[in-house]
Amino acid sequence: MDYGKFKYENAQKAREARRNQVNTVIKEIKLRPRIDPHDYNTKKGHVVRFLGDGDKVKVSVMFRRGREQGLAQLGFRLLQQMADEVDELGHVESAPRLDGRDMIMVLAPNKKKTAVRAERAAKKTATATAARAEAEEASAPVAATTASAPAATAAVAEPAEKTA
């Protein structure tokens, strides 16, 4: 075997491996202990989207003011509520713990990122196939009417010639 061919094939294998690898991404959502319900639902929507995409999510409750330091139980309940509400999409990888002035919890998706990508690709091809089939159906009746149109004009033209 040629050494140059060997090096080329190894380079191709390495490039293919790099293309197929999945980088783990950790997205972060920051909350405050006294968050409004609407703001909480917005943040929860972001967490749902991130977990649906196959990314890990680091949820932090920030205790910045001195009086908020005493609200650690409120922050814990907030994180537990978040974990319970997104239970069908992800699980708690790291339980809530106090880290300096922040309480941190990490959520991991139930589906791997590769499975999410494969599912999206399958959905995309199915949609494209359906769109192509629909376009073919839409163009078929148009072709039938155009094919019959010259015959109809010929039939109309014939009687006009006979009368003249």
Secondary structure, DSSP 8 states (H G I E B T S, - for coil): --HHHHHHHHHHHHHHHHHH-----EEEEEE-SS--HHHHHHHHHHHHHHHHTT-EEEEEEE--SGGGGGGHHHHHHHHHHHHHHTTTTEEEEEEEEEETTEEEEEEEESS-HHHHHHHHHHHHHHHHHHHHHHHHHHHHHHHHHHHHHHHHHHHHHHHHHHH-
